[in-house]
Amino acid sequence: MAEFKYLEKQEKIIEKKKAELEDKTKNLLHESKMNRIKEKYDTLVKKKKSGKSNLEDEILLGIYKDTIEIEEKENK
């Protein structure tokens, strides 16, 4: 009987740690995705400042800017 309770406790601990790891993984993936978006945004800003951007770049710049703003608002 004592072994069964011990195993139940261990199972709960394992499930909790698994959930924590899943959350951390999800957060890291999201952070990585946002870093890539910010890098692309910065590249397009530099391109725009140099005068070498075209209409497609301007559209992407707006999309990336909106995405970054939305994410920052959600994380506050």
PyMOL Python script that loads the backbone (N, CA, C, O; Angstrom):
from pymol import cmd

cmd.read_pdbstr("""\
ATOM      1  N   MET A   1       0.818  -1.192   0.000  1.00  0.00           N
ATOM      2  CA  MET A   1       0.000   0.000   0.000  1.00  0.00           C
ATOM      3  C   MET A   1       0.865   1.262   0.000  1.00  0.00           C
ATOM      4  O   MET A   1       0.581   2.217  -0.722  1.00  0.00           O
ATOM      5  N   ALA A   2       1.919   1.256   0.811  1.00  0.00           N
ATOM      6  CA  ALA A   2       2.810   2.414   0.888  1.00  0.00           C
ATOM      7  C   ALA A   2       3.515   2.628  -0.447  1.00  0.00           C
ATOM      8  O   ALA A   2       3.722   3.762  -0.881  1.00  0.00           O
ATOM      9  N   GLU A   3       3.881   1.512  -1.096  1.00  0.00           N
ATOM     10  CA  GLU A   3       4.546   1.619  -2.400  1.00  0.00           C
ATOM     11  C   GLU A   3       3.618   2.256  -3.429  1.00  0.00           C
ATOM     12  O   GLU A   3       4.059   3.051  -4.259  1.00  0.00           O
ATOM     13  N   PHE A   4       2.359   1.915  -3.375  1.00  0.00           N
ATOM     14  CA  PHE A   4       1.390   2.461  -4.321  1.00  0.00           C
ATOM     15  C   PHE A   4       1.268   3.975  -4.152  1.00  0.00           C
ATOM     16  O   PHE A   4       1.246   4.710  -5.139  1.00  0.00           O
ATOM     17  N   LYS A   5       1.189   4.442  -2.903  1.00  0.00           N
ATOM     18  CA  LYS A   5       1.095   5.878  -2.645  1.00  0.00           C
ATOM     19  C   LYS A   5       2.369   6.583  -3.097  1.00  0.00           C
ATOM     20  O   LYS A   5       2.318   7.677  -3.657  1.00  0.00           O
ATOM     21  N   TYR A   6       3.504   5.948  -2.850  1.00  0.00           N
ATOM     22  CA  TYR A   6       4.785   6.519  -3.277  1.00  0.00           C
ATOM     23  C   TYR A   6       4.815   6.657  -4.798  1.00  0.00           C
ATOM     24  O   TYR A   6       5.235   7.687  -5.327  1.00  0.00           O
ATOM     25  N   LEU A   7       4.374   5.626  -5.487  1.00  0.00           N
ATOM     26  CA  LEU A   7       4.356   5.665  -6.948  1.00  0.00           C
ATOM     27  C   LEU A   7       3.395   6.732  -7.468  1.00  0.00           C
ATOM     28  O   LEU A   7       3.687   7.393  -8.465  1.00  0.00           O
ATOM     29  N   GLU A   8       2.260   6.905  -6.807  1.00  0.00           N
ATOM     30  CA  GLU A   8       1.318   7.956  -7.201  1.00  0.00           C
ATOM     31  C   GLU A   8       1.950   9.333  -7.048  1.00  0.00           C
ATOM     32  O   GLU A   8       1.799  10.193  -7.916  1.00  0.00           O
ATOM     33  N   LYS A   9       2.662   9.538  -5.935  1.00  0.00           N
ATOM     34  CA  LYS A   9       3.336  10.823  -5.720  1.00  0.00           C
ATOM     35  C   LYS A   9       4.386  11.061  -6.800  1.00  0.00           C
ATOM     36  O   LYS A   9       4.489  12.156  -7.352  1.00  0.00           O
ATOM     37  N   GLN A  10       5.155  10.033  -7.089  1.00  0.00           N
ATOM     38  CA  GLN A  10       6.198  10.158  -8.109  1.00  0.00           C
ATOM     39  C   GLN A  10       5.586  10.466  -9.475  1.00  0.00           C
ATOM     40  O   GLN A  10       6.122  11.271 -10.237  1.00  0.00           O
ATOM     41  N   GLU A  11       4.478   9.829  -9.772  1.00  0.00           N
ATOM     42  CA  GLU A  11       3.797  10.068 -11.046  1.00  0.00           C
ATOM     43  C   GLU A  11       3.317  11.519 -11.139  1.00  0.00           C
ATOM     44  O   GLU A  11       3.446  12.148 -12.190  1.00  0.00           O
ATOM     45  N   LYS A  12       2.771  12.046 -10.055  1.00  0.00           N
ATOM     46  CA  LYS A  12       2.319  13.440 -10.044  1.00  0.00           C
ATOM     47  C   LYS A  12       3.491  14.395 -10.229  1.00  0.00           C
ATOM     48  O   LYS A  12       3.387  15.383 -10.956  1.00  0.00           O
ATOM     49  N   ILE A  13       4.605  14.096  -9.569  1.00  0.00           N
ATOM     50  CA  ILE A  13       5.802  14.933  -9.708  1.00  0.00           C
ATOM     51  C   ILE A  13       6.292  14.910 -11.147  1.00  0.00           C
ATOM     52  O   ILE A  13       6.639  15.950 -11.707  1.00  0.00           O
ATOM     53  N   ILE A  14       6.319  13.738 -11.738  1.00  0.00           N
ATOM     54  CA  ILE A  14       6.772  13.600 -13.126  1.00  0.00           C
ATOM     55  C   ILE A  14       5.846  14.358 -14.071  1.00  0.00           C
ATOM     56  O   ILE A  14       6.318  15.042 -14.979  1.00  0.00           O
ATOM     57  N   GLU A  15       4.550  14.247 -13.873  1.00  0.00           N
ATOM     58  CA  GLU A  15       3.589  14.964 -14.721  1.00  0.00           C
ATOM     59  C   GLU A  15       3.764  16.472 -14.597  1.00  0.00           C
ATOM     60  O   GLU A  15       3.683  17.194 -15.591  1.00  0.00           O
ATOM     61  N   LYS A  16       4.003  16.945 -13.380  1.00  0.00           N
ATOM     62  CA  LYS A  16       4.209  18.377 -13.159  1.00  0.00           C
ATOM     63  C   LYS A  16       5.473  18.850 -13.878  1.00  0.00           C
ATOM     64  O   LYS A  16       5.457  19.881 -14.550  1.00  0.00           O
ATOM     65  N   LYS A  17       6.557  18.105 -13.739  1.00  0.00           N
ATOM     66  CA  LYS A  17       7.817  18.477 -14.396  1.00  0.00           C
ATOM     67  C   LYS A  17       7.679  18.422 -15.914  1.00  0.00           C
ATOM     68  O   LYS A  17       8.244  19.256 -16.622  1.00  0.00           O
ATOM     69  N   LYS A  18       6.935  17.450 -16.408  1.00  0.00           N
ATOM     70  CA  LYS A  18       6.703  17.344 -17.851  1.00  0.00           C
ATOM     71  C   LYS A  18       5.954  18.570 -18.359  1.00  0.00           C
ATOM     72  O   LYS A  18       6.297  19.121 -19.405  1.00  0.00           O
ATOM     73  N   ALA A  19       4.939  18.995 -17.626  1.00  0.00           N
ATOM     74  CA  ALA A  19       4.169  20.185 -18.012  1.00  0.00           C
ATOM     75  C   ALA A  19       5.056  21.429 -17.990  1.00  0.00           C
ATOM     76  O   ALA A  19       4.957  22.281 -18.873  1.00  0.00           O
ATOM     77  N   GLU A  20       5.922  21.533 -16.982  1.00  0.00           N
ATOM     78  CA  GLU A  20       6.843  22.673 -16.907  1.00  0.00           C
ATOM     79  C   GLU A  20       7.786  22.689 -18.104  1.00  0.00           C
ATOM     80  O   GLU A  20       8.033  23.742 -18.692  1.00  0.00           O
ATOM     81  N   LEU A  21       8.310  21.527 -18.460  1.00  0.00           N
ATOM     82  CA  LEU A  21       9.213  21.437 -19.612  1.00  0.00           C
ATOM     83  C   LEU A  21       8.496  21.783 -20.911  1.00  0.00           C
ATOM     84  O   LEU A  21       9.069  22.442 -21.778  1.00  0.00           O
ATOM     85  N   GLU A  22       7.263  21.350 -21.049  1.00  0.00           N
ATOM     86  CA  GLU A  22       6.487  21.685 -22.246  1.00  0.00           C
ATOM     87  C   GLU A  22       6.265  23.188 -22.344  1.00  0.00           C
ATOM     88  O   GLU A  22       6.354  23.763 -23.429  1.00  0.00           O
ATOM     89  N   ASP A  23       5.975  23.827 -21.210  1.00  0.00           N
ATOM     90  CA  ASP A  23       5.791  25.282 -21.199  1.00  0.00           C
ATOM     91  C   ASP A  23       7.083  25.997 -21.574  1.00  0.00           C
ATOM     92  O   ASP A  23       7.070  26.941 -22.364  1.00  0.00           O
ATOM     93  N   LYS A  24       8.194  25.545 -21.005  1.00  0.00           N
ATOM     94  CA  LYS A  24       9.486  26.163 -21.320  1.00  0.00           C
ATOM     95  C   LYS A  24       9.819  25.998 -22.795  1.00  0.00           C
ATOM     96  O   LYS A  24      10.308  26.929 -23.433  1.00  0.00           O
ATOM     97  N   THR A  25       9.556  24.820 -23.333  1.00  0.00           N
ATOM     98  CA  THR A  25       9.822  24.567 -24.748  1.00  0.00           C
ATOM     99  C   THR A  25       8.972  25.471 -25.623  1.00  0.00           C
ATOM    100  O   THR A  25       9.464  26.052 -26.591  1.00  0.00           O
ATOM    101  N   LYS A  26       7.704  25.589 -25.285  1.00  0.00           N
ATOM    102  CA  LYS A  26       6.796  26.455 -26.048  1.00  0.00           C
ATOM    103  C   LYS A  26       7.275  27.907 -26.004  1.00  0.00           C
ATOM    104  O   LYS A  26       7.270  28.601 -27.020  1.00  0.00           O
ATOM    105  N   ASN A  27       7.689  28.360 -24.813  1.00  0.00           N
ATOM    106  CA  ASN A  27       8.175  29.729 -24.671  1.00  0.00           C
ATOM    107  C   ASN A  27       9.449  29.961 -25.475  1.00  0.00           C
ATOM    108  O   ASN A  27       9.606  31.010 -26.099  1.00  0.00           O
ATOM    109  N   LEU A  28      10.357  28.991 -25.463  1.00  0.00           N
ATOM    110  CA  LEU A  28      11.599  29.130 -26.223  1.00  0.00           C
ATOM    111  C   LEU A  28      11.337  29.163 -27.721  1.00  0.00           C
ATOM    112  O   LEU A  28      11.960  29.940 -28.446  1.00  0.00           O
ATOM    113  N   LEU A  29      10.427  28.334 -28.184  1.00  0.00           N
ATOM    114  CA  LEU A  29      10.084  28.338 -29.605  1.00  0.00           C
ATOM    115  C   LEU A  29       9.466  29.668 -30.006  1.00  0.00           C
ATOM    116  O   LEU A  29       9.776  30.208 -31.068  1.00  0.00           O
ATOM    117  N   HIS A  30       8.593  30.194 -29.159  1.00  0.00           N
ATOM    118  CA  HIS A  30       7.960  31.482 -29.437  1.00  0.00           C
ATOM    119  C   HIS A  30       9.013  32.595 -29.454  1.00  0.00           C
ATOM    120  O   HIS A  30       9.000  33.460 -30.329  1.00  0.00           O
ATOM    121  N   GLU A  31       9.912  32.559 -28.487  1.00  0.00           N
ATOM    122  CA  GLU A  31      10.966  33.573 -28.408  1.00  0.00           C
ATOM    123  C   GLU A  31      11.866  33.509 -29.638  1.00  0.00           C
ATOM    124  O   GLU A  31      12.254  34.542 -30.184  1.00  0.00           O
ATOM    125  N   SER A  32      12.190  32.313 -30.063  1.00  0.00           N
ATOM    126  CA  SER A  32      13.018  32.136 -31.254  1.00  0.00           C
ATOM    127  C   SER A  32      12.316  32.687 -32.490  1.00  0.00           C
ATOM    128  O   SER A  32      12.934  33.354 -33.320  1.00  0.00           O
ATOM    129  N   LYS A  33      11.033  32.406 -32.605  1.00  0.00           N
ATOM    130  CA  LYS A  33      10.240  32.904 -33.735  1.00  0.00           C
ATOM    131  C   LYS A  33      10.212  34.428 -33.736  1.00  0.00           C
ATOM    132  O   LYS A  33      10.369  35.055 -34.784  1.00  0.00           O
ATOM    133  N   MET A  34      10.012  35.020 -32.567  1.00  0.00           N
ATOM    134  CA  MET A  34       9.970  36.479 -32.473  1.00  0.00           C
ATOM    135  C   MET A  34      11.330  37.090 -32.793  1.00  0.00           C
ATOM    136  O   MET A  34      11.398  38.155 -33.407  1.00  0.00           O
ATOM    137  N   ASN A  35      12.404  36.437 -32.391  1.00  0.00           N
ATOM    138  CA  ASN A  35      13.739  36.941 -32.713  1.00  0.00           C
ATOM    139  C   ASN A  35      13.965  36.955 -34.219  1.00  0.00           C
ATOM    140  O   ASN A  35      14.554  37.896 -34.751  1.00  0.00           O
ATOM    141  N   ARG A  36      13.501  35.917 -34.908  1.00  0.00           N
ATOM    142  CA  ARG A  36      13.636  35.875 -36.374  1.00  0.00           C
ATOM    143  C   ARG A  36      12.824  36.992 -37.022  1.00  0.00           C
ATOM    144  O   ARG A  36      13.285  37.629 -37.969  1.00  0.00           O
ATOM    145  N   ILE A  37      11.626  37.228 -36.518  1.00  0.00           N
ATOM    146  CA  ILE A  37      10.783  38.301 -37.062  1.00  0.00           C
ATOM    147  C   ILE A  37      11.453  39.653 -36.838  1.00  0.00           C
ATOM    148  O   ILE A  37      11.470  40.494 -37.737  1.00  0.00           O
ATOM    149  N   LYS A  38      12.005  39.865 -35.648  1.00  0.00           N
ATOM    150  CA  LYS A  38      12.674  41.133 -35.351  1.00  0.00           C
ATOM    151  C   LYS A  38      13.908  41.328 -36.232  1.00  0.00           C
ATOM    152  O   LYS A  38      14.189  42.445 -36.668  1.00  0.00           O
ATOM    153  N   GLU A  39      14.646  40.245 -36.495  1.00  0.00           N
ATOM    154  CA  GLU A  39      15.808  40.337 -37.383  1.00  0.00           C
ATOM    155  C   GLU A  39      15.378  40.737 -38.792  1.00  0.00           C
ATOM    156  O   GLU A  39      15.997  41.599 -39.416  1.00  0.00           O
ATOM    157  N   LYS A  40      14.322  40.108 -39.286  1.00  0.00           N
ATOM    158  CA  LYS A  40      13.821  40.449 -40.621  1.00  0.00           C
ATOM    159  C   LYS A  40      13.336  41.891 -40.653  1.00  0.00           C
ATOM    160  O   LYS A  40      13.575  42.610 -41.623  1.00  0.00           O
ATOM    161  N   TYR A  41      12.658  42.310 -39.597  1.00  0.00           N
ATOM    162  CA  TYR A  41      12.171  43.687 -39.507  1.00  0.00           C
ATOM    163  C   TYR A  41      13.349  44.665 -39.548  1.00  0.00           C
ATOM    164  O   TYR A  41      13.326  45.641 -40.297  1.00  0.00           O
ATOM    165  N   ASP A  42      14.371  44.397 -38.743  1.00  0.00           N
ATOM    166  CA  ASP A  42      15.549  45.270 -38.711  1.00  0.00           C
ATOM    167  C   ASP A  42      16.228  45.345 -40.071  1.00  0.00           C
ATOM    168  O   ASP A  42      16.676  46.413 -40.488  1.00  0.00           O
ATOM    169  N   THR A  43      16.305  44.212 -40.763  1.00  0.00           N
ATOM    170  CA  THR A  43      16.908  44.183 -42.096  1.00  0.00           C
ATOM    171  C   THR A  43      16.112  45.054 -43.062  1.00  0.00           C
ATOM    172  O   THR A  43      16.687  45.807 -43.847  1.00  0.00           O
ATOM    173  N   LEU A  44      14.792  44.947 -43.001  1.00  0.00           N
ATOM    174  CA  LEU A  44      13.949  45.755 -43.888  1.00  0.00           C
ATOM    175  C   LEU A  44      14.031  47.243 -43.553  1.00  0.00           C
ATOM    176  O   LEU A  44      13.969  48.083 -44.451  1.00  0.00           O
ATOM    177  N   VAL A  45      14.168  47.574 -42.275  1.00  0.00           N
ATOM    178  CA  VAL A  45      14.316  48.980 -41.882  1.00  0.00           C
ATOM    179  C   VAL A  45      15.613  49.539 -42.464  1.00  0.00           C
ATOM    180  O   VAL A  45      15.631  50.652 -42.991  1.00  0.00           O
ATOM    181  N   LYS A  46      16.692  48.770 -42.368  1.00  0.00           N
ATOM    182  CA  LYS A  46      17.974  49.206 -42.933  1.00  0.00           C
ATOM    183  C   LYS A  46      17.865  49.379 -44.444  1.00  0.00           C
ATOM    184  O   LYS A  46      18.392  50.336 -45.012  1.00  0.00           O
ATOM    185  N   LYS A  47      17.175  48.439 -45.086  1.00  0.00           N
ATOM    186  CA  LYS A  47      16.998  48.509 -46.536  1.00  0.00           C
ATOM    187  C   LYS A  47      16.198  49.752 -46.916  1.00  0.00           C
ATOM    188  O   LYS A  47      16.501  50.417 -47.907  1.00  0.00           O
ATOM    189  N   LYS A  48      15.174  50.058 -46.118  1.00  0.00           N
ATOM    190  CA  LYS A  48      14.347  51.235 -46.387  1.00  0.00           C
ATOM    191  C   LYS A  48      15.168  52.513 -46.215  1.00  0.00           C
ATOM    192  O   LYS A  48      15.070  53.433 -47.026  1.00  0.00           O
ATOM    193  N   LYS A  49      15.971  52.564 -45.163  1.00  0.00           N
ATOM    194  CA  LYS A  49      16.795  53.745 -44.909  1.00  0.00           C
ATOM    195  C   LYS A  49      17.821  53.968 -46.013  1.00  0.00           C
ATOM    196  O   LYS A  49      18.188  55.105 -46.309  1.00  0.00           O
ATOM    197  N   SER A  50      18.280  52.878 -46.619  1.00  0.00           N
ATOM    198  CA  SER A  50      19.261  53.005 -47.696  1.00  0.00           C
ATOM    199  C   SER A  50      18.593  53.354 -49.023  1.00  0.00           C
ATOM    200  O   SER A  50      19.275  53.642 -50.007  1.00  0.00           O
ATOM    201  N   GLY A  51      17.255  53.329 -49.049  1.00  0.00           N
ATOM    202  CA  GLY A  51      16.519  53.688 -50.259  1.00  0.00           C
ATOM    203  C   GLY A  51      16.414  52.560 -51.270  1.00  0.00           C
ATOM    204  O   GLY A  51      16.095  52.803 -52.433  1.00  0.00           O
ATOM    205  N   LYS A  52      16.678  51.336 -50.847  1.00  0.00           N
ATOM    206  CA  LYS A  52      16.664  50.196 -51.768  1.00  0.00           C
ATOM    207  C   LYS A  52      15.428  49.315 -51.607  1.00  0.00           C
ATOM    208  O   LYS A  52      15.376  48.217 -52.163  1.00  0.00           O
ATOM    209  N   SER A  53      14.438  49.779 -50.858  1.00  0.00           N
ATOM    210  CA  SER A  53      13.259  48.942 -50.634  1.00  0.00           C
ATOM    211  C   SER A  53      12.255  49.121 -51.765  1.00  0.00           C
ATOM    212  O   SER A  53      12.219  50.149 -52.440  1.00  0.00           O
ATOM    213  N   ASN A  54      11.448  48.093 -51.947  1.00  0.00           N
ATOM    214  CA  ASN A  54      10.387  48.149 -52.952  1.00  0.00           C
ATOM    215  C   ASN A  54       9.036  47.975 -52.254  1.00  0.00           C
ATOM    216  O   ASN A  54       8.972  47.917 -51.026  1.00  0.00           O
ATOM    217  N   LEU A  55       7.982  47.893 -53.021  1.00  0.00           N
ATOM    218  CA  LEU A  55       6.634  47.800 -52.459  1.00  0.00           C
ATOM    219  C   LEU A  55       6.467  46.552 -51.583  1.00  0.00           C
ATOM    220  O   LEU A  55       5.870  46.619 -50.508  1.00  0.00           O
ATOM    221  N   GLU A  56       6.992  45.430 -52.041  1.00  0.00           N
ATOM    222  CA  GLU A  56       6.891  44.193 -51.259  1.00  0.00           C
ATOM    223  C   GLU A  56       7.585  44.356 -49.905  1.00  0.00           C
ATOM    224  O   GLU A  56       7.072  43.913 -48.878  1.00  0.00           O
ATOM    225  N   ASP A  57       8.755  44.997 -49.916  1.00  0.00           N
ATOM    226  CA  ASP A  57       9.472  45.235 -48.662  1.00  0.00           C
ATOM    227  C   ASP A  57       8.663  46.123 -47.724  1.00  0.00           C
ATOM    228  O   ASP A  57       8.641  45.894 -46.515  1.00  0.00           O
ATOM    229  N   GLU A  58       8.004  47.128 -48.274  1.00  0.00           N
ATOM    230  CA  GLU A  58       7.189  48.041 -47.466  1.00  0.00           C
ATOM    231  C   GLU A  58       6.017  47.297 -46.824  1.00  0.00           C
ATOM    232  O   GLU A  58       5.681  47.532 -45.663  1.00  0.00           O
ATOM    233  N   ILE A  59       5.409  46.408 -47.586  1.00  0.00           N
ATOM    234  CA  ILE A  59       4.284  45.617 -47.063  1.00  0.00           C
ATOM    235  C   ILE A  59       4.762  44.696 -45.946  1.00  0.00           C
ATOM    236  O   ILE A  59       4.138  44.618 -44.887  1.00  0.00           O
ATOM    237  N   LEU A  60       5.870  43.999 -46.187  1.00  0.00           N
ATOM    238  CA  LEU A  60       6.426  43.106 -45.169  1.00  0.00           C
ATOM    239  C   LEU A  60       6.831  43.876 -43.917  1.00  0.00           C
ATOM    240  O   LEU A  60       6.638  43.403 -42.798  1.00  0.00           O
ATOM    241  N   LEU A  61       7.389  45.053 -44.114  1.00  0.00           N
ATOM    242  CA  LEU A  61       7.790  45.889 -42.988  1.00  0.00           C
ATOM    243  C   LEU A  61       6.587  46.206 -42.101  1.00  0.00           C
ATOM    244  O   LEU A  61       6.680  46.139 -40.876  1.00  0.00           O
ATOM    245  N   GLY A  62       5.469  46.550 -42.716  1.00  0.00           N
ATOM    246  CA  GLY A  62       4.246  46.825 -41.965  1.00  0.00           C
ATOM    247  C   GLY A  62       3.730  45.606 -41.229  1.00  0.00           C
ATOM    248  O   GLY A  62       3.290  45.700 -40.083  1.00  0.00           O
ATOM    249  N   ILE A  63       3.785  44.462 -41.891  1.00  0.00           N
ATOM    250  CA  ILE A  63       3.315  43.216 -41.269  1.00  0.00           C
ATOM    251  C   ILE A  63       4.183  42.864 -40.067  1.00  0.00           C
ATOM    252  O   ILE A  63       3.668  42.542 -38.996  1.00  0.00           O
ATOM    253  N   TYR A  64       5.505  42.927 -40.246  1.00  0.00           N
ATOM    254  CA  TYR A  64       6.414  42.604 -39.140  1.00  0.00           C
ATOM    255  C   TYR A  64       6.238  43.580 -37.980  1.00  0.00           C
ATOM    256  O   TYR A  64       6.253  43.180 -36.816  1.00  0.00           O
ATOM    257  N   LYS A  65       6.071  44.859 -38.304  1.00  0.00           N
ATOM    258  CA  LYS A  65       5.885  45.869 -37.262  1.00  0.00           C
ATOM    259  C   LYS A  65       4.617  45.582 -36.463  1.00  0.00           C
ATOM    260  O   LYS A  65       4.633  45.626 -35.233  1.00  0.00           O
ATOM    261  N   ASP A  66       3.520  45.288 -37.160  1.00  0.00           N
ATOM    262  CA  ASP A  66       2.258  44.967 -36.484  1.00  0.00           C
ATOM    263  C   ASP A  66       2.395  43.719 -35.618  1.00  0.00           C
ATOM    264  O   ASP A  66       1.896  43.682 -34.493  1.00  0.00           O
ATOM    265  N   THR A  67       3.067  42.703 -36.138  1.00  0.00           N
ATOM    266  CA  THR A  67       3.262  41.455 -35.397  1.00  0.00           C
ATOM    267  C   THR A  67       4.031  41.711 -34.112  1.00  0.00           C
ATOM    268  O   THR A  67       3.656  41.216 -33.049  1.00  0.00           O
ATOM    269  N   ILE A  68       5.100  42.477 -34.207  1.00  0.00           N
ATOM    270  CA  ILE A  68       5.918  42.782 -33.029  1.00  0.00           C
ATOM    271  C   ILE A  68       5.105  43.566 -32.004  1.00  0.00           C
ATOM    272  O   ILE A  68       5.164  43.274 -30.810  1.00  0.00           O
ATOM    273  N   GLU A  69       4.352  44.555 -32.463  1.00  0.00           N
ATOM    274  CA  GLU A  69       3.531  45.358 -31.543  1.00  0.00           C
ATOM    275  C   GLU A  69       2.478  44.508 -30.843  1.00  0.00           C
ATOM    276  O   GLU A  69       2.260  44.655 -29.640  1.00  0.00           O
ATOM    277  N   ILE A  70       1.830  43.627 -31.584  1.00  0.00           N
ATOM    278  CA  ILE A  70       0.806  42.755 -31.000  1.00  0.00           C
ATOM    279  C   ILE A  70       1.422  41.850 -29.938  1.00  0.00           C
ATOM    280  O   ILE A  70       0.864  41.695 -28.852  1.00  0.00           O
ATOM    281  N   GLU A  71       2.561  41.260 -30.247  1.00  0.00           N
ATOM    282  CA  GLU A  71       3.221  40.364 -29.298  1.00  0.00           C
ATOM    283  C   GLU A  71       3.652  41.103 -28.037  1.00  0.00           C
ATOM    284  O   GLU A  71       3.534  40.575 -26.931  1.00  0.00           O
ATOM    285  N   GLU A  72       4.152  42.323 -28.207  1.00  0.00           N
ATOM    286  CA  GLU A  72       4.568  43.098 -27.037  1.00  0.00           C
ATOM    287  C   GLU A  72       3.372  43.447 -26.155  1.00  0.00           C
ATOM    288  O   GLU A  72       3.481  43.432 -24.929  1.00  0.00           O
ATOM    289  N   LYS A  73       2.232  43.761 -26.770  1.00  0.00           N
ATOM    290  CA  LYS A  73       1.028  44.070 -25.994  1.00  0.00           C
ATOM    291  C   LYS A  73       0.529  42.838 -25.251  1.00  0.00           C
ATOM    292  O   LYS A  73       0.095  42.939 -24.104  1.00  0.00           O
ATOM    293  N   GLU A  74       0.585  41.680 -25.896  1.00  0.00           N
ATOM    294  CA  GLU A  74       0.113  40.445 -25.269  1.00  0.00           C
ATOM    295  C   GLU A  74       1.001  40.021 -24.112  1.00  0.00           C
ATOM    296  O   GLU A  74       0.521  39.413 -23.155  1.00  0.00           O
ATOM    297  N   ASN A  75       2.284  40.331 -24.186  1.00  0.00           N
ATOM    298  CA  ASN A  75       3.211  39.915 -23.134  1.00  0.00           C
ATOM    299  C   ASN A  75       3.237  40.861 -21.943  1.00  0.00           C
ATOM    300  O   ASN A  75       3.896  40.574 -20.943  1.00  0.00           O
ATOM    301  N   LYS A  76       2.536  41.975 -22.033  1.00  0.00           N
ATOM    302  CA  LYS A  76       2.517  42.918 -20.898  1.00  0.00           C
ATOM    303  C   LYS A  76       1.479  42.552 -19.899  1.00  0.00           C
ATOM    304  O   LYS A  76       1.328  43.236 -18.887  1.00  0.00           O
TER     305      LYS A  76
END
""", "prot")
cmd.dss("prot")
cmd.show_as("cartoon", "prot")
cmd.util.cbc("prot")
cmd.orient("prot")
